[in-house]
Amino acid sequence: MAAFWCVPFLVVAEAEGTVLGGCTFKGTPSHGEVEIAYGVAKSARGRGVATAAVSQLVQLAATDRSVSRVVAEILPANLASSKVVSRVGFTEGETFVDAEGDSVVRWTLLLD
């Protein structure tokens, strides 16, 4: 099992060494699927940071042949996150109530 399934990654601006956000997998792959999560500091939003972080997670997921889908569950009101995953190639899916009782939209990216 790859170690990166279990650890959070910091998103850092190299020039300043400033932490801009973080991203992670929400567990190990199951049934060909792995879920991602990410967040970016308000001061770093709108600069492509989240898009770059999601893209890197997708690239890591694609290195594991057991993964055929990457998913992100996003609150319907979080339009910025919906735009991020859409830019990376995710497709909007169903809206459902998650384990925490929140209504979320399931976004999916099929890997080749």
Biopython code that builds the backbone (N, CA, C, O; Angstrom):
import numpy as np
from Bio.PDB.StructureBuilder import StructureBuilder

atoms = [
    (1, "MET", "N", (0.851, -1.186, 0.000)),
    (1, "MET", "CA", (0.000, 0.000, 0.000)),
    (1, "MET", "C", (0.892, 1.243, 0.000)),
    (1, "MET", "O", (1.864, 1.319, 0.752)),
    (2, "ALA", "N", (0.555, 2.206, -0.843)),
    (2, "ALA", "CA", (1.321, 3.452, -0.917)),
    (2, "ALA", "C", (1.085, 4.288, 0.337)),
    (2, "ALA", "O", (-0.037, 4.385, 0.832)),
    (3, "ALA", "N", (2.153, 4.885, 0.837)),
    (3, "ALA", "CA", (2.066, 5.695, 2.053)),
    (3, "ALA", "C", (1.233, 6.956, 1.850)),
    (3, "ALA", "O", (0.666, 7.476, 2.811)),
    (4, "PHE", "N", (1.148, 7.458, 0.615)),
    (4, "PHE", "CA", (0.457, 8.735, 0.409)),
    (4, "PHE", "C", (-1.042, 8.673, 0.623)),
    (4, "PHE", "O", (-1.684, 9.720, 0.700)),
    (5, "TRP", "N", (-1.625, 7.485, 0.723)),
    (5, "TRP", "CA", (-3.062, 7.400, 0.999)),
    (5, "TRP", "C", (-3.378, 7.886, 2.405)),
    (5, "TRP", "O", (-4.503, 8.303, 2.682)),
    (6, "CYS", "N", (-2.402, 7.836, 3.283)),
    (6, "CYS", "CA", (-2.659, 8.045, 4.714)),
    (6, "CYS", "C", (-2.176, 9.382, 5.260)),
    (6, "CYS", "O", (-2.357, 9.650, 6.448)),
    (7, "VAL", "N", (-1.570, 10.225, 4.438)),
    (7, "VAL", "CA", (-0.977, 11.456, 4.982)),
    (7, "VAL", "C", (-1.555, 12.700, 4.317)),
    (7, "VAL", "O", (-1.893, 12.681, 3.134)),
    (8, "PRO", "N", (-1.665, 13.775, 5.084)),
    (8, "PRO", "CA", (-2.059, 15.050, 4.470)),
    (8, "PRO", "C", (-0.837, 15.710, 3.826)),
    (8, "PRO", "O", (0.294, 15.511, 4.269)),
    (9, "PHE", "N", (-1.077, 16.482, 2.796)),
    (9, "PHE", "CA", (-0.020, 17.230, 2.122)),
    (9, "PHE", "C", (-0.253, 18.717, 2.357)),
    (9, "PHE", "O", (-1.386, 19.190, 2.272)),
    (10, "LEU", "N", (0.806, 19.450, 2.648)),
    (10, "LEU", "CA", (0.715, 20.901, 2.741)),
    (10, "LEU", "C", (0.974, 21.488, 1.363)),
    (10, "LEU", "O", (1.807, 20.985, 0.610)),
    (11, "VAL", "N", (0.263, 22.543, 1.043)),
    (11, "VAL", "CA", (0.502, 23.282, -0.187)),
    (11, "VAL", "C", (1.299, 24.513, 0.228)),
    (11, "VAL", "O", (0.810, 25.356, 0.980)),
    (12, "VAL", "N", (2.531, 24.610, -0.267)),
    (12, "VAL", "CA", (3.456, 25.652, 0.185)),
    (12, "VAL", "C", (3.923, 26.495, -0.994)),
    (12, "VAL", "O", (4.252, 25.964, -2.055)),
    (13, "ALA", "N", (3.950, 27.813, -0.802)),
    (13, "ALA", "CA", (4.535, 28.712, -1.796)),
    (13, "ALA", "C", (6.045, 28.615, -1.635)),
    (13, "ALA", "O", (6.594, 29.020, -0.610)),
    (14, "GLU", "N", (6.712, 28.081, -2.644)),
    (14, "GLU", "CA", (8.152, 27.822, -2.542)),
    (14, "GLU", "C", (8.961, 29.074, -2.233)),
    (14, "GLU", "O", (9.840, 29.043, -1.372)),
    (15, "ALA", "N", (8.679, 30.161, -2.916)),
    (15, "ALA", "CA", (9.490, 31.375, -2.759)),
    (15, "ALA", "C", (9.466, 31.902, -1.324)),
    (15, "ALA", "O", (10.501, 32.280, -0.775)),
    (16, "GLU", "N", (8.282, 31.922, -0.726)),
    (16, "GLU", "CA", (8.149, 32.471, 0.633)),
    (16, "GLU", "C", (8.190, 31.407, 1.721)),
    (16, "GLU", "O", (8.442, 31.715, 2.886)),
    (17, "GLY", "N", (7.941, 30.155, 1.344)),
    (17, "GLY", "CA", (7.839, 29.096, 2.338)),
    (17, "GLY", "C", (6.547, 29.186, 3.135)),
    (17, "GLY", "O", (6.462, 28.664, 4.246)),
    (18, "THR", "N", (5.546, 29.844, 2.575)),
    (18, "THR", "CA", (4.267, 30.058, 3.246)),
    (18, "THR", "C", (3.307, 28.908, 2.940)),
    (18, "THR", "O", (3.202, 28.469, 1.794)),
    (19, "VAL", "N", (2.612, 28.427, 3.961)),
    (19, "VAL", "CA", (1.601, 27.392, 3.763)),
    (19, "VAL", "C", (0.342, 28.052, 3.210)),
    (19, "VAL", "O", (-0.215, 28.968, 3.815)),
    (20, "LEU", "N", (-0.093, 27.569, 2.051)),
    (20, "LEU", "CA", (-1.260, 28.122, 1.377)),
    (20, "LEU", "C", (-2.515, 27.281, 1.592)),
    (20, "LEU", "O", (-3.631, 27.760, 1.395)),
    (21, "GLY", "N", (-2.327, 26.028, 1.995)),
    (21, "GLY", "CA", (-3.464, 25.137, 2.187)),
    (21, "GLY", "C", (-3.005, 23.715, 2.386)),
    (21, "GLY", "O", (-1.842, 23.457, 2.697)),
    (22, "GLY", "N", (-3.930, 22.796, 2.203)),
    (22, "GLY", "CA", (-3.607, 21.382, 2.350)),
    (22, "GLY", "C", (-4.534, 20.534, 1.505)),
    (22, "GLY", "O", (-5.602, 20.979, 1.083)),
    (23, "CYS", "N", (-4.107, 19.306, 1.266)),
    (23, "CYS", "CA", (-4.930, 18.366, 0.513)),
    (23, "CYS", "C", (-4.592, 16.952, 0.971)),
    (23, "CYS", "O", (-3.525, 16.707, 1.533)),
    (24, "THR", "N", (-5.512, 16.028, 0.723)),
    (24, "THR", "CA", (-5.305, 14.661, 1.186)),
    (24, "THR", "C", (-6.263, 13.707, 0.481)),
    (24, "THR", "O", (-7.225, 14.125, -0.163)),
    (25, "PHE", "N", (-5.978, 12.434, 0.619)),
    (25, "PHE", "CA", (-6.940, 11.395, 0.273)),
    (25, "PHE", "C", (-7.693, 11.083, 1.563)),
    (25, "PHE", "O", (-7.096, 11.094, 2.640)),
    (26, "LYS", "N", (-8.975, 10.808, 1.474)),
    (26, "LYS", "CA", (-9.778, 10.554, 2.664)),
    (26, "LYS", "C", (-9.808, 9.066, 3.018)),
    (26, "LYS", "O", (-10.804, 8.553, 3.528)),
    (27, "GLY", "N", (-8.706, 8.394, 2.738)),
    (27, "GLY", "CA", (-8.593, 6.970, 3.043)),
    (27, "GLY", "C", (-7.973, 6.237, 1.877)),
    (27, "GLY", "O", (-7.631, 6.824, 0.851)),
    (28, "THR", "N", (-7.839, 4.947, 2.061)),
    (28, "THR", "CA", (-7.266, 4.120, 1.003)),
    (28, "THR", "C", (-8.330, 3.826, -0.059)),
    (28, "THR", "O", (-9.525, 3.905, 0.228)),
    (29, "PRO", "N", (-7.913, 3.494, -1.264)),
    (29, "PRO", "CA", (-8.886, 3.172, -2.303)),
    (29, "PRO", "C", (-9.756, 1.978, -1.905)),
    (29, "PRO", "O", (-9.301, 1.041, -1.247)),
    (30, "SER", "N", (-11.008, 2.044, -2.321)),
    (30, "SER", "CA", (-11.948, 0.962, -2.059)),
    (30, "SER", "C", (-12.819, 0.783, -3.296)),
    (30, "SER", "O", (-13.395, 1.749, -3.796)),
    (31, "HIS", "N", (-12.916, -0.426, -3.784)),
    (31, "HIS", "CA", (-13.738, -0.732, -4.958)),
    (31, "HIS", "C", (-13.389, 0.169, -6.143)),
    (31, "HIS", "O", (-14.272, 0.606, -6.881)),
    (32, "GLY", "N", (-12.088, 0.441, -6.318)),
    (32, "GLY", "CA", (-11.622, 1.225, -7.455)),
    (32, "GLY", "C", (-11.755, 2.722, -7.299)),
    (32, "GLY", "O", (-11.526, 3.469, -8.250)),
    (33, "GLU", "N", (-12.120, 3.169, -6.115)),
    (33, "GLU", "CA", (-12.414, 4.584, -5.906)),
    (33, "GLU", "C", (-11.633, 5.149, -4.727)),
    (33, "GLU", "O", (-11.413, 4.463, -3.728)),
    (34, "VAL", "N", (-11.213, 6.417, -4.856)),
    (34, "VAL", "CA", (-10.578, 7.110, -3.741)),
    (34, "VAL", "C", (-11.152, 8.526, -3.691)),
    (34, "VAL", "O", (-11.373, 9.155, -4.726)),
    (35, "GLU", "N", (-11.388, 9.012, -2.480)),
    (35, "GLU", "CA", (-11.958, 10.345, -2.290)),
    (35, "GLU", "C", (-10.866, 11.323, -1.893)),
    (35, "GLU", "O", (-9.947, 10.977, -1.152)),
    (36, "ILE", "N", (-10.976, 12.558, -2.397)),
    (36, "ILE", "CA", (-10.014, 13.596, -2.057)),
    (36, "ILE", "C", (-10.674, 14.697, -1.235)),
    (36, "ILE", "O", (-11.895, 14.850, -1.229)),
    (37, "ALA", "N", (-9.828, 15.459, -0.541)),
    (37, "ALA", "CA", (-10.270, 16.639, 0.196)),
    (37, "ALA", "C", (-9.155, 17.671, 0.101)),
    (37, "ALA", "O", (-7.979, 17.323, -0.005)),
    (38, "TYR", "N", (-9.536, 18.942, 0.139)),
    (38, "TYR", "CA", (-8.541, 20.011, 0.031)),
    (38, "TYR", "C", (-9.118, 21.295, 0.598)),
    (38, "TYR", "O", (-10.333, 21.461, 0.700)),
    (39, "GLY", "N", (-8.226, 22.192, 0.960)),
    (39, "GLY", "CA", (-8.624, 23.509, 1.440)),
    (39, "GLY", "C", (-7.489, 24.488, 1.187)),
    (39, "GLY", "O", (-6.316, 24.118, 1.205)),
    (40, "VAL", "N", (-7.852, 25.730, 0.955)),
    (40, "VAL", "CA", (-6.871, 26.771, 0.651)),
    (40, "VAL", "C", (-7.171, 27.990, 1.514)),
    (40, "VAL", "O", (-8.332, 28.355, 1.700)),
    (41, "ALA", "N", (-6.129, 28.616, 2.036)),
    (41, "ALA", "CA", (-6.278, 29.830, 2.836)),
    (41, "ALA", "C", (-6.965, 30.916, 2.012)),
    (41, "ALA", "O", (-6.756, 31.002, 0.802)),
    (42, "LYS", "N", (-7.781, 31.741, 2.660)),
    (42, "LYS", "CA", (-8.489, 32.808, 1.946)),
    (42, "LYS", "C", (-7.528, 33.677, 1.150)),
    (42, "LYS", "O", (-7.842, 34.092, 0.035)),
    (43, "SER", "N", (-6.375, 33.951, 1.710)),
    (43, "SER", "CA", (-5.401, 34.827, 1.045)),
    (43, "SER", "C", (-4.820, 34.212, -0.230)),
    (43, "SER", "O", (-4.233, 34.923, -1.046)),
    (44, "ALA", "N", (-4.977, 32.901, -0.407)),
    (44, "ALA", "CA", (-4.412, 32.216, -1.574)),
    (44, "ALA", "C", (-5.474, 31.816, -2.597)),
    (44, "ALA", "O", (-5.152, 31.223, -3.627)),
    (45, "ARG", "N", (-6.714, 32.131, -2.323)),
    (45, "ARG", "CA", (-7.787, 31.723, -3.224)),
    (45, "ARG", "C", (-7.773, 32.537, -4.516)),
    (45, "ARG", "O", (-7.355, 33.694, -4.539)),
    (46, "GLY", "N", (-8.240, 31.902, -5.585)),
    (46, "GLY", "CA", (-8.306, 32.575, -6.865)),
    (46, "GLY", "C", (-6.987, 32.648, -7.607)),
    (46, "GLY", "O", (-6.865, 33.373, -8.594)),
    (47, "ARG", "N", (-5.992, 31.896, -7.136)),
    (47, "ARG", "CA", (-4.663, 31.927, -7.753)),
    (47, "ARG", "C", (-4.267, 30.577, -8.356)),
    (47, "ARG", "O", (-3.111, 30.389, -8.737)),
    (48, "GLY", "N", (-5.211, 29.636, -8.447)),
    (48, "GLY", "CA", (-4.908, 28.333, -9.033)),
    (48, "GLY", "C", (-4.323, 27.329, -8.056)),
    (48, "GLY", "O", (-3.932, 26.233, -8.459)),
    (49, "VAL", "N", (-4.255, 27.680, -6.788)),
    (49, "VAL", "CA", (-3.655, 26.806, -5.776)),
    (49, "VAL", "C", (-4.467, 25.529, -5.606)),
    (49, "VAL", "O", (-3.905, 24.434, -5.604)),
    (50, "ALA", "N", (-5.778, 25.656, -5.465)),
    (50, "ALA", "CA", (-6.623, 24.472, -5.278)),
    (50, "ALA", "C", (-6.605, 23.593, -6.530)),
    (50, "ALA", "O", (-6.559, 22.367, -6.428)),
    (51, "THR", "N", (-6.640, 24.210, -7.692)),
    (51, "THR", "CA", (-6.603, 23.443, -8.937)),
    (51, "THR", "C", (-5.308, 22.642, -9.033)),
    (51, "THR", "O", (-5.320, 21.475, -9.426)),
    (52, "ALA", "N", (-4.197, 23.272, -8.673)),
    (52, "ALA", "CA", (-2.908, 22.565, -8.699)),
    (52, "ALA", "C", (-2.882, 21.425, -7.690)),
    (52, "ALA", "O", (-2.365, 20.348, -7.988)),
    (53, "ALA", "N", (-3.436, 21.648, -6.499)),
    (53, "ALA", "CA", (-3.456, 20.608, -5.466)),
    (53, "ALA", "C", (-4.307, 19.418, -5.910)),
    (53, "ALA", "O", (-3.892, 18.268, -5.768)),
    (54, "VAL", "N", (-5.490, 19.694, -6.444)),
    (54, "VAL", "CA", (-6.365, 18.615, -6.907)),
    (54, "VAL", "C", (-5.694, 17.859, -8.052)),
    (54, "VAL", "O", (-5.753, 16.630, -8.101)),
    (55, "SER", "N", (-5.069, 18.570, -8.955)),
    (55, "SER", "CA", (-4.368, 17.927, -10.071)),
    (55, "SER", "C", (-3.272, 17.000, -9.580)),
    (55, "SER", "O", (-3.098, 15.908, -10.122)),
    (56, "GLN", "N", (-2.538, 17.412, -8.571)),
    (56, "GLN", "CA", (-1.479, 16.569, -8.012)),
    (56, "GLN", "C", (-2.059, 15.321, -7.352)),
    (56, "GLN", "O", (-1.505, 14.232, -7.501)),
    (57, "LEU", "N", (-3.170, 15.466, -6.621)),
    (57, "LEU", "CA", (-3.806, 14.296, -6.019)),
    (57, "LEU", "C", (-4.265, 13.313, -7.097)),
    (57, "LEU", "O", (-4.100, 12.102, -6.949)),
    (58, "VAL", "N", (-4.834, 13.833, -8.168)),
    (58, "VAL", "CA", (-5.283, 12.970, -9.270)),
    (58, "VAL", "C", (-4.088, 12.234, -9.870)),
    (58, "VAL", "O", (-4.170, 11.037, -10.143)),
    (59, "GLN", "N", (-2.991, 12.935, -10.074)),
    (59, "GLN", "CA", (-1.791, 12.287, -10.626)),
    (59, "GLN", "C", (-1.288, 11.181, -9.706)),
    (59, "GLN", "O", (-0.894, 10.114, -10.178)),
    (60, "LEU", "N", (-1.298, 11.425, -8.402)),
    (60, "LEU", "CA", (-0.886, 10.379, -7.456)),
    (60, "LEU", "C", (-1.838, 9.188, -7.513)),
    (60, "LEU", "O", (-1.398, 8.039, -7.552)),
    (61, "ALA", "N", (-3.136, 9.462, -7.519)),
    (61, "ALA", "CA", (-4.127, 8.372, -7.570)),
    (61, "ALA", "C", (-3.935, 7.527, -8.822)),
    (61, "ALA", "O", (-4.099, 6.307, -8.782)),
    (62, "ALA", "N", (-3.592, 8.164, -9.921)),
    (62, "ALA", "CA", (-3.436, 7.459, -11.192)),
    (62, "ALA", "C", (-2.233, 6.517, -11.204)),
    (62, "ALA", "O", (-2.132, 5.662, -12.084)),
    (63, "THR", "N", (-1.323, 6.659, -10.246)),
    (63, "THR", "CA", (-0.171, 5.752, -10.183)),
    (63, "THR", "C", (-0.545, 4.381, -9.623)),
    (63, "THR", "O", (0.232, 3.432, -9.726)),
    (64, "ASP", "N", (-1.732, 4.278, -9.032)),
    (64, "ASP", "CA", (-2.202, 3.012, -8.468)),
    (64, "ASP", "C", (-3.213, 2.401, -9.435)),
    (64, "ASP", "O", (-4.298, 2.948, -9.631)),
    (65, "ARG", "N", (-2.860, 1.281, -10.030)),
    (65, "ARG", "CA", (-3.731, 0.649, -11.037)),
    (65, "ARG", "C", (-5.077, 0.182, -10.478)),
    (65, "ARG", "O", (-6.005, -0.084, -11.242)),
    (66, "SER", "N", (-5.186, 0.083, -9.157)),
    (66, "SER", "CA", (-6.468, -0.336, -8.578)),
    (66, "SER", "C", (-7.483, 0.806, -8.544)),
    (66, "SER", "O", (-8.666, 0.573, -8.297)),
    (67, "VAL", "N", (-7.034, 2.035, -8.790)),
    (67, "VAL", "CA", (-7.924, 3.199, -8.741)),
    (67, "VAL", "C", (-8.423, 3.529, -10.142)),
    (67, "VAL", "O", (-7.633, 3.788, -11.050)),
    (68, "SER", "N", (-9.737, 3.517, -10.307)),
    (68, "SER", "CA", (-10.331, 3.877, -11.596)),
    (68, "SER", "C", (-11.152, 5.166, -11.510)),
    (68, "SER", "O", (-11.506, 5.752, -12.533)),
    (69, "ARG", "N", (-11.455, 5.607, -10.270)),
    (69, "ARG", "CA", (-12.243, 6.822, -10.074)),
    (69, "ARG", "C", (-11.701, 7.615, -8.896)),
    (69, "ARG", "O", (-11.332, 7.054, -7.865)),
    (70, "VAL", "N", (-11.660, 8.929, -9.068)),
    (70, "VAL", "CA", (-11.349, 9.845, -7.977)),
    (70, "VAL", "C", (-12.619, 10.648, -7.741)),
    (70, "VAL", "O", (-13.218, 11.154, -8.690)),
    (71, "VAL", "N", (-13.034, 10.770, -6.490)),
    (71, "VAL", "CA", (-14.265, 11.499, -6.182)),
    (71, "VAL", "C", (-13.997, 12.625, -5.200)),
    (71, "VAL", "O", (-13.059, 12.586, -4.403)),
    (72, "ALA", "N", (-14.859, 13.632, -5.289)),
    (72, "ALA", "CA", (-14.851, 14.745, -4.339)),
    (72, "ALA", "C", (-16.303, 15.028, -3.984)),
    (72, "ALA", "O", (-17.150, 15.137, -4.871)),
    (73, "GLU", "N", (-16.592, 15.145, -2.707)),
    (73, "GLU", "CA", (-17.945, 15.470, -2.259)),
    (73, "GLU", "C", (-17.931, 16.923, -1.812)),
    (73, "GLU", "O", (-17.198, 17.294, -0.895)),
    (74, "ILE", "N", (-18.750, 17.747, -2.469)),
    (74, "ILE", "CA", (-18.695, 19.196, -2.293)),
    (74, "ILE", "C", (-20.083, 19.733, -1.937)),
    (74, "ILE", "O", (-21.083, 19.335, -2.532)),
    (75, "LEU", "N", (-20.130, 20.639, -0.964)),
    (75, "LEU", "CA", (-21.386, 21.282, -0.612)),
    (75, "LEU", "C", (-21.904, 22.063, -1.823)),
    (75, "LEU", "O", (-21.119, 22.730, -2.496)),
    (76, "PRO", "N", (-23.195, 21.996, -2.114)),
    (76, "PRO", "CA", (-23.742, 22.679, -3.294)),
    (76, "PRO", "C", (-23.441, 24.178, -3.324)),
    (76, "PRO", "O", (-23.274, 24.748, -4.402)),
    (77, "ALA", "N", (-23.370, 24.818, -2.174)),
    (77, "ALA", "CA", (-23.106, 26.258, -2.107)),
    (77, "ALA", "C", (-21.640, 26.610, -2.362)),
    (77, "ALA", "O", (-21.311, 27.780, -2.558)),
    (78, "ASN", "N", (-20.769, 25.620, -2.360)),
    (78, "ASN", "CA", (-19.338, 25.882, -2.551)),
    (78, "ASN", "C", (-19.018, 25.902, -4.050)),
    (78, "ASN", "O", (-18.427, 24.967, -4.591)),
    (79, "LEU", "N", (-19.419, 26.977, -4.690)),
    (79, "LEU", "CA", (-19.250, 27.094, -6.141)),
    (79, "LEU", "C", (-17.776, 27.117, -6.548)),
    (79, "LEU", "O", (-17.419, 26.600, -7.607)),
    (80, "ALA", "N", (-16.923, 27.710, -5.719)),
    (80, "ALA", "CA", (-15.496, 27.775, -6.053)),
    (80, "ALA", "C", (-14.903, 26.372, -6.149)),
    (80, "ALA", "O", (-14.157, 26.086, -7.086)),
    (81, "SER", "N", (-15.221, 25.493, -5.200)),
    (81, "SER", "CA", (-14.702, 24.121, -5.246)),
    (81, "SER", "C", (-15.284, 23.353, -6.421)),
    (81, "SER", "O", (-14.595, 22.545, -7.045)),
    (82, "SER", "N", (-16.548, 23.604, -6.721)),
    (82, "SER", "CA", (-17.152, 22.950, -7.878)),
    (82, "SER", "C", (-16.424, 23.357, -9.159)),
    (82, "SER", "O", (-16.207, 22.526, -10.041)),
    (83, "LYS", "N", (-16.050, 24.626, -9.262)),
    (83, "LYS", "CA", (-15.305, 25.099, -10.431)),
    (83, "LYS", "C", (-13.925, 24.451, -10.499)),
    (83, "LYS", "O", (-13.451, 24.096, -11.578)),
    (84, "VAL", "N", (-13.280, 24.300, -9.334)),
    (84, "VAL", "CA", (-11.948, 23.686, -9.295)),
    (84, "VAL", "C", (-11.994, 22.271, -9.867)),
    (84, "VAL", "O", (-11.241, 21.948, -10.785)),
    (85, "VAL", "N", (-12.872, 21.431, -9.330)),
    (85, "VAL", "CA", (-12.896, 20.041, -9.794)),
    (85, "VAL", "C", (-13.374, 19.938, -11.239)),
    (85, "VAL", "O", (-12.926, 19.066, -11.984)),
    (86, "SER", "N", (-14.280, 20.826, -11.635)),
    (86, "SER", "CA", (-14.723, 20.843, -13.028)),
    (86, "SER", "C", (-13.553, 21.163, -13.958)),
    (86, "SER", "O", (-13.409, 20.544, -15.012)),
    (87, "ARG", "N", (-12.719, 22.130, -13.568)),
    (87, "ARG", "CA", (-11.541, 22.484, -14.359)),
    (87, "ARG", "C", (-10.591, 21.309, -14.532)),
    (87, "ARG", "O", (-9.960, 21.161, -15.579)),
    (88, "VAL", "N", (-10.491, 20.483, -13.513)),
    (88, "VAL", "CA", (-9.578, 19.333, -13.556)),
    (88, "VAL", "C", (-10.175, 18.178, -14.360)),
    (88, "VAL", "O", (-9.456, 17.254, -14.742)),
    (89, "GLY", "N", (-11.482, 18.221, -14.620)),
    (89, "GLY", "CA", (-12.098, 17.180, -15.441)),
    (89, "GLY", "C", (-13.135, 16.330, -14.743)),
    (89, "GLY", "O", (-13.647, 15.380, -15.336)),
    (90, "PHE", "N", (-13.460, 16.644, -13.495)),
    (90, "PHE", "CA", (-14.487, 15.904, -12.767)),
    (90, "PHE", "C", (-15.857, 16.213, -13.370)),
    (90, "PHE", "O", (-16.077, 17.283, -13.937)),
    (91, "THR", "N", (-16.768, 15.252, -13.233)),
    (91, "THR", "CA", (-18.138, 15.390, -13.710)),
    (91, "THR", "C", (-19.078, 15.441, -12.519)),
    (91, "THR", "O", (-18.966, 14.642, -11.590)),
    (92, "GLU", "N", (-20.005, 16.386, -12.555)),
    (92, "GLU", "CA", (-20.979, 16.532, -11.476)),
    (92, "GLU", "C", (-21.941, 15.362, -11.478)),
    (92, "GLU", "O", (-22.452, 14.963, -12.525)),
    (93, "GLY", "N", (-22.184, 14.815, -10.293)),
    (93, "GLY", "CA", (-23.085, 13.685, -10.147)),
    (93, "GLY", "C", (-24.247, 14.010, -9.236)),
    (93, "GLY", "O", (-24.740, 15.137, -9.185)),
    (94, "GLU", "N", (-24.664, 12.990, -8.522)),
    (94, "GLU", "CA", (-25.846, 13.098, -7.675)),
    (94, "GLU", "C", (-25.594, 13.947, -6.430)),
    (94, "GLU", "O", (-24.461, 14.081, -5.969)),
    (95, "THR", "N", (-26.666, 14.509, -5.903)),
    (95, "THR", "CA", (-26.652, 15.196, -4.616)),
    (95, "THR", "C", (-27.261, 14.229, -3.608)),
    (95, "THR", "O", (-28.297, 13.616, -3.867)),
    (96, "PHE", "N", (-26.607, 14.098, -2.455)),
    (96, "PHE", "CA", (-27.101, 13.181, -1.435)),
    (96, "PHE", "C", (-26.730, 13.706, -0.056)),
    (96, "PHE", "O", (-25.969, 14.666, 0.065)),
    (97, "VAL", "N", (-27.263, 13.081, 0.973)),
    (97, "VAL", "CA", (-26.948, 13.447, 2.354)),
    (97, "VAL", "C", (-25.834, 12.536, 2.834)),
    (97, "VAL", "O", (-25.971, 11.313, 2.823)),
    (98, "ASP", "N", (-24.709, 13.149, 3.263)),
    (98, "ASP", "CA", (-23.553, 12.362, 3.697)),
    (98, "ASP", "C", (-23.693, 11.905, 5.151)),
    (98, "ASP", "O", (-24.707, 12.177, 5.794)),
    (99, "ALA", "N", (-22.692, 11.225, 5.659)),
    (99, "ALA", "CA", (-22.728, 10.661, 7.017)),
    (99, "ALA", "C", (-22.852, 11.732, 8.094)),
    (99, "ALA", "O", (-23.346, 11.450, 9.186)),
    (100, "GLU", "N", (-22.414, 12.955, 7.808)),
    (100, "GLU", "CA", (-22.519, 14.055, 8.775)),
    (100, "GLU", "C", (-23.853, 14.782, 8.684)),
    (100, "GLU", "O", (-24.103, 15.718, 9.444)),
    (101, "GLY", "N", (-24.716, 14.357, 7.755)),
    (101, "GLY", "CA", (-26.028, 14.967, 7.605)),
    (101, "GLY", "C", (-26.058, 16.157, 6.659)),
    (101, "GLY", "O", (-27.066, 16.858, 6.576)),
    (102, "ASP", "N", (-24.948, 16.393, 5.935)),
    (102, "ASP", "CA", (-24.888, 17.503, 4.985)),
    (102, "ASP", "C", (-25.297, 17.033, 3.597)),
    (102, "ASP", "O", (-24.994, 15.911, 3.194)),
    (103, "SER", "N", (-25.979, 17.891, 2.885)),
    (103, "SER", "CA", (-26.289, 17.631, 1.486)),
    (103, "SER", "C", (-25.036, 17.979, 0.678)),
    (103, "SER", "O", (-24.541, 19.103, 0.754)),
    (104, "VAL", "N", (-24.524, 17.015, -0.094)),
    (104, "VAL", "CA", (-23.308, 17.216, -0.878)),
    (104, "VAL", "C", (-23.515, 16.724, -2.302)),
    (104, "VAL", "O", (-24.369, 15.881, -2.575)),
    (105, "VAL", "N", (-22.705, 17.279, -3.203)),
    (105, "VAL", "CA", (-22.713, 16.835, -4.594)),
    (105, "VAL", "C", (-21.492, 15.951, -4.790)),
    (105, "VAL", "O", (-20.389, 16.294, -4.364)),
    (106, "ARG", "N", (-21.691, 14.842, -5.421)),
    (106, "ARG", "CA", (-20.599, 13.902, -5.694)),
    (106, "ARG", "C", (-20.038, 14.193, -7.082)),
    (106, "ARG", "O", (-20.735, 14.058, -8.087)),
    (107, "TRP", "N", (-18.774, 14.593, -7.124)),
    (107, "TRP", "CA", (-18.057, 14.848, -8.373)),
    (107, "TRP", "C", (-17.122, 13.676, -8.617)),
    (107, "TRP", "O", (-16.472, 13.203, -7.685)),
    (108, "THR", "N", (-17.043, 13.200, -9.857)),
    (108, "THR", "CA", (-16.244, 12.014, -10.187)),
    (108, "THR", "C", (-15.339, 12.272, -11.385)),
    (108, "THR", "O", (-15.735, 12.908, -12.361)),
    (109, "LEU", "N", (-14.127, 11.767, -11.285)),
    (109, "LEU", "CA", (-13.183, 11.780, -12.402)),
    (109, "LEU", "C", (-12.808, 10.338, -12.697)),
    (109, "LEU", "O", (-12.261, 9.643, -11.841)),
    (110, "LEU", "N", (-13.103, 9.892, -13.910)),
    (110, "LEU", "CA", (-12.709, 8.540, -14.328)),
    (110, "LEU", "C", (-11.288, 8.581, -14.850)),
    (110, "LEU", "O", (-10.947, 9.413, -15.690)),
    (111, "LEU", "N", (-10.463, 7.679, -14.348)),
    (111, "LEU", "CA", (-9.073, 7.598, -14.790)),
    (111, "LEU", "C", (-8.975, 6.639, -15.975)),
    (111, "LEU", "O", (-9.756, 5.693, -16.081)),
    (112, "ASP", "N", (-8.031, 6.884, -16.846)),
    (112, "ASP", "CA", (-7.829, 6.000, -18.019)),
    (112, "ASP", "C", (-7.310, 4.658, -17.619)),
    (112, "ASP", "O", (-7.086, 3.802, -18.475)),
]
sb = StructureBuilder()
sb.init_structure("model")
sb.init_model(0)
sb.init_chain("A")
sb.init_seg("    ")
for serial, (resi, resn, name, xyz) in enumerate(atoms, 1):
    if name == "N":
        sb.init_residue(resn, " ", resi, " ")
    sb.init_atom(name, np.array(xyz, "f"), 0.0, 1.0, " ", f" {name:<3s}", serial, name[0])
structure = sb.get_structure()
